[in-house]
Amino acid sequence: MDREALVLRNSSMATAFHAMPLKHYVRRAMLHFIAGMPVFPIKPRPANRILLIRPDHLGDVLLTTPAIHALRAAHPKAELHALVGHWSAAPLASYPEIDQVLTLPFPGFSRLPKDSWRSPYQLALSAARNLRRIGYGSAIIFRPDHWWGAMVAYLAGIPERIGYDLPDTAPFLTKAIPHQHDHAVTQSLRLVEAWTGTITPENAFYRFPIDHVDRSYVDGYLQEWGISPDRPVICIHPGSGTWVKHWAEDKWAVVADTLAEQLDAAIVFTGGDHELQLIKRITANMKQMYCVIAGETHVGQLGALFSRARVVLGPDSGPLHLAAAVGTPTVTLFGPADPVEFGPWGSPQKHMVLTSNIGCRPCRVIDWADDDPENHPCVREISLAQVLDAARRAASSH
């Protein structure tokens, strides 16, 4: 298939993917019916206790933290509770701005199959009862399209519910803000403006706190691999949550060897247990020495490692947002996701975004199921020269 035909194919498939199926129209009607049911508010209600709802995984959660920081700075005596998936509890618990982290296995995010069509609604009722016992004056639904979280806040009787004016979410809100296509950090900041006033992007505070214990763990681990404290470190995180975001393994090996030689740096590969085989295939083609810490770190330790690196490279994923949050330059390879909305937060000279020029990008489809990977070359088309040039420039900005 030639390139123009491939672009037309993928664009039409992406349009079909994003089209709302009939069952979702039925769900929308049901949500409007639920939103019309009377729900008695909490009495008495603690006006200064605010529930922050964010169901997503690491990257999206980190991009919410500038809004949380601004909210705490504007109202130091407010009680801030974060309602997140268990997968995001540990990173958020590191932030002193948050008083309490609560967890839920959010439907659609837990990566577990649901028992039946009723189970998300049964969980919503149960979660709402628990939240009602705690009592909140306000709830902020940070994910723009998260109708389920907005519904839970409504059923919990929280009197003030702020989110974005999207069709399935808005019926449950008391303040629905018009949605704009811009960066996720800016979107989150807009939701807290009632408390903070307008915050310009340059005044957004984006940082992940590093614990000295985690830093000591990383220093000790690297020393066991023969990497001294004064040796420059370059981290490569080659994995992501979906195959469509992966770059060519042989190119990662060349990048690692080239940067190790040219920058006299120790190459450290990071990832989870499930990415060890990917890393083994990459390192099998390498000539220079390397270190593998995949599967050996939790988020705090990974942040400590990234804070020591001159640059972190990888496809679009949560760990690249973590690297930006600890102040380390990044090179991020983008394919199906939109970097305007989900790119690393910070100076473009310090946080490089690389893309191909294929016409169907960004399709915003990250799960192409069993479609042939050859039909989705958006990340693989990023050239070796692009990555090496960006890595050298980013490393020099540290």
N, C-alpha and C positions, 0 to 999 in steps of 0.2 A: 504494500500500500504506500503510495507516495505521500509526501508530507502534507500537502493541501487536503487530500482526502482523509488523512488521519485526523487533522484538525477538525474538519467538518464532522467526522464520525464522533469524536470525543465530545465536541461541543453539543451535538444533538443528544448524546447519551447523558451528559451532565444536566442539560435542560430537563430531560425526562426524569432524572434522579431527583431533581429539586422540585418537580411538580408535585402538588399535594394529592395523594390518593384519596379515593372516596371515603375510606374509613376515617381519615383525618377530618373530613368535613363533618362526619357523624360525631366525632369526638369534640369538634369545635362547638357544635350545637349543644352537646351534653355539658361542656364547660360553661357555656353561657347560662344554662339552666341551673347548674350548681351555684354560679356566682349570683343568681337571683334569689337563692334560698336565704332566709334570715339566719344570721349568726350573731349571737349576743356577744358584745365585746367583754373583755376582761374587766372586772370591777373588784377592788381598785386596781389600777394599772400603774406600774412604775414607768413614768414618762422617760426617764433617763436610761432605761435599759433597751438597747438596740440589738436586733438580731440581724446578722450579716449572712445571707444565704448565697453560697457558691458551690455548686455540685461538682465542678470540673476537677481535672487532674493538675499536676504540678505547675505547668507553664501558665495556664489561665489563672490559677490561684495567685501566683506571684504577681501577675499583672494587675491584680486587685489591690495589692498592698499599699501603693501610693495613696489610694483613696482612704484606706483604713488609717494610715499615718496622719493624713490631713484631718480626718474626723476626730481622732484622739487629740491632736494638737489644738483643734478648735474647741473641744469639749473635754477637758482633762478629767472631769468628774463623772462623765458618762460611763455606763457599764456596757461594754461591747462583748457580745457573744457571737462566735462564728459557727455556723451550721454547715458542715462540709462532709464529704465522704471520708471514710477512715484512711483512704489513700493520701489525703491531704492534711490529716490531723497533725502529724509531727512537724512538717514545715511551718504551719501557722502557729503552733505552740511555741515556736522560737521567738515570736514577735511579742515584745513586752506591751504593745498597744492593745493586745487582746486579753480580756479577763478570763474568758472561758471558751473552750473549743468543744463543741458537740458534734457527734457524728451520726450519719444515716447512710444506709446502702441505697443511694439515690437510684431510682429506676432509670435505665438507659446509660448509666455511668458505672455501675458496679461490675460490668462484664460477666454477670451471671444471668442465665435465662430466667425469665419471669414464669411463675407457676401458671398463671392464667391472665386474661385481660383484666380481671378484677383486682389482682394483687397490687398494682400501683396505687389504686384508690383505697384499698384496705390499709396499706402502709401509710397513706396520707392521713387517714382518719386517726390512726394510732399515733403518728408523729404530732398531729395537731393537738391531741389530748395531752401529750407530754409537754408540749410548748405552752399550752394554756395553764398548766400547773405552775410553770416557772413565771410566766407573765412578762409581756413586752409592751412597750409603748409604741415602738416602730419596728418595721422590718424593711430591709433593702434587698431586693432581688438583683444580684449583680449580673447574672447571665441574662442577656436581653430576651431570649426566647424561652426562658425557663418557666413555663406555665405551671408545672407541677409544684415548684417551690412557692410560686405566688398563691396557688390554691391552698397549700398547707398553711401559709401565713393567714389567709382569709379564714379558713376553718378554725384556726387557733384563736380567732377573735382579736388579732392584733389591730388596733385602731388605725394606725398609719402604715400604709404599704406602698413603697416607692419602687418603681421599675420602669421599663420601657414600653412604649405604646405599640406593642405588637399584638396581632389579633387574638391569640390564645392567652396571652398574659394580661392584657389591659383590663378585662372584666373583673379581675380580682384585686386591682390596685385602687388606692385612693388618690394617687398622684402618678399619672402616666406621662413620661417625658418623651417627646418625639425622638425617634431613633435616627442617628446619623452614622454614615459609613466613615469611621475614623478609627484611630488606634484604640485597642482594648483598654489601655491605661486611661485615655481621655474619656472613654465611655464610662468607666467606673467613677472617675472624678466628677463627672456631671451629675451622677446620682446622689452625691453627698453635698451638693452646692447649697441645699437648704440650710445646712449646718455650718459649712465652711466658707461660703461665698465662692466666687469664681477663682479657680487655680489654673494658672497658665502652665503649659507643658514644661517650660524650663524651671518652674518652681516645684514640680512633682518630685517627691523624695522616694527613690527606688533603691532599696538596699535590703540584703538578706544578712541577718546578724550571725557572726561566726563565733562559736564557742571555743575557748582556749583548749578544752579537752579534745575537741574534734581536730583542732590544728595540731596538737601534739601527736594524735593518732596518725595523721597523714605524714608528718615529719618522720615518725618512726617507721612507717610502712615503706616510705621511699628510701630511707637509709638502708633497710634490709635488701633493697634492690640495688644498692650501691650508688644512690643518687644523693649527693651531698646537699646541704642546705643552700649553698651558693650557686648550685648548678641551675641554669635556666630550664624551665619545664614547659612543654607544649602538650596540651591535652587534646585527644581526638575521641569524640563520642560518636561512633559511626552508626549506631542504631537509632530507631524511632519506633513509634507504635504501629506502623504500617509499611508494607514493602514498597508502596508507591513513592515513598520519600527517600528510599535508599539510593546511594551513589554507588558507582562501580567499585568493587572490592580491590581490584588490582590498582586502581587510581589512588585509593587511600594508602596502599603500600608505598607507592612512588612518592606521594606527598610526605609521608612519615620519614622515609629515607632521606629525601631532599632537605627537609627542614632540619632534621637531626644533624646533617652534615653542614649545611650553610649557616645555621644559627648556633651550632655547637650546643644543642639542646637535648635534654632527655625527653623521649616521647612516651607519654603515658596514655594508655587506652582505658576508657571508662565505659560503664554500662551495667546492666543488670545480669542476673544469672542467665536469663534467656538469650542474652546477646554474646555469650562467651564463644559459641561456635562461629558466629560472624567474625569476631575478633581473631580467632584462631586461623580462619581462612585468610584474613588480611596479613597477619604477622608471618604466615608461612611463606609469603612472597617478599619479605623484607630482608635487607642485608645489614642494616644498622641495629644496634641494641635498642630494646624497648622494655617498658614495664606495663603489666596488666593489673589493674585494680578492680576490674569488673566483678560485680557480685560481692565485693568486700567493703562497701560503704553504704551508710544510710545518707539521707539528704544533707544533713548537717556536715558530715565528713566530706561528702562530695563538694559542697560549697567551700569548705576549707581548702581542699585540693585545688579547686578552680581559682581561689584567691591567690594561690602561689604561682599560677601559670602566667606565662607571657601572653598566650592566646589560647582560646578554646575553639575547635573546629568541629562541625558536624551538621547533619541535616536538621531541619526545623523540628525541635522537640523541647520538652520541659527543661532538661538539663542546660540547654543553651541559654534559656531565660535565666536560669540560676547563675550561670557564669556572668551574665550581664549584671545581675543583681549584686554580685560581690565585687563589681568594678573591673572585671577582667575583659580585655578586648575579645571579640568573637567574630567568627566567620561562619555564617549560617547559609546552608543551601536550601532554597525554597522551590517547591514544585506546585502541588495542588492547592496549598493554603495561600491566603492573601497576606503578603508582608505589610501592606498598608494597615491592616488590622492587627496582625499577630507577629510583626517583626520584632526583633530585640529592641528594648527601650534604651535610648541613649543616642549619642552623636553618631551619625552615619560614617564619620571618619574613624570611629573607634569600633563600631559594630557593623561589619560589612554584610550586606545581603546579596547573595548571588542567585541569579535565575537564568533560565534559558529564554530564547525569544519565540518559542513555539506559541502559536496563536490561540490555543485552547487553555492556556494558563492565565490566571488561576481558576481552575474548575470548581474548587471548594468541595471536591469529593475525595475523601481520604480512604475510603473503603471500596475498591473496585472488585472485591470478592475474588473470583477465580478467572477474571479477564486476563488475557496474555499480557505480562509485564512489558513486552515489546511494544504494545500499543500505548504505553504511558512513559515516554522517555524524558519527561520534563526535567527531572533531576539529573538523570544520567547524561543529558546533553550539556550540562555545565562542564566546561573544559578543565583539564588539568592545569593549564596556564592561568585560568581565572582564579582557581583556588590557591595556587602557589603565590601569585601576585598579591591577592588579598591577604593571605596569611602573613607575608613579609611586611606589608604595610600596617596591618593591625598590630603585629608584634612590635613594630617600631613606635607605635603610639602609646605603649604601656609606660 
